[in-house]
């Protein structure tokens, strides 16, 4: 009987120890999950900074992109100032895209204003003739999280003899950290019967599709922010 009582106490003690360990473990996991959830929630409130550029394809059609041989490798000279001068629509298209992001809380770096700032501060001797890539210089100055590239083109509507114009645009988000595309929208052949500006037409079209695009940006940005944040509970 005494032996049975001792065994019973041992078994009860063992079970009690196991329960305590399980409770401690669950509490640690719960605290860990709560901390991670709070961190993710805080990160979710932060919006990535953006900068809108005309795409290289658009610059090329404007004759504002020159391919050069740079010590045996091909590189590009991008003349953004000339692009703004040559295409009166460019400023309004970029402003329309910026507005859609800005009203949803995204910090925006404006390309044209940054060019003027760099010129005024004499950070570049001459952006039109400098050997360095102007895009790289602009990126190093502004340091946005994502580049938004806009490409658009108009053409005559082949389905009618009337002088109707069709507009196609492509909006692409590029992760500055990896130089990979993380979101994209392509909209071909938008009709323009009211002869609206390219900026107004593109903005009108984007308003119906920008939600998913911004969602992809936010997901990628949260991934970037979370990777270096490894929460390790004390005692592990």
Buried (B, 14 or more C-beta within 10 A) or exposed (E): EEEEEEEEEEEEEEEEEEEEEEEEEEEBEEEBEEEBEEBEEEBEEBBBBBBBBBBBBBBBBBEBBEEEEEEEEEBBBBBBBBBBEEBEBBBBBBBBBBBBBBEEEBBBBBBBEBBEBBBEEEEBEEBEEEEEBBBEBBBEBBEBBBBBBBBBBBEEBEEEEEEBBBBBBBBBBBBBEEEEEBBEBEBEEBEBEEEBBBBBBBBEBBEEEBEEBBEBBBEBBBEBBBEEEEEEEEEE
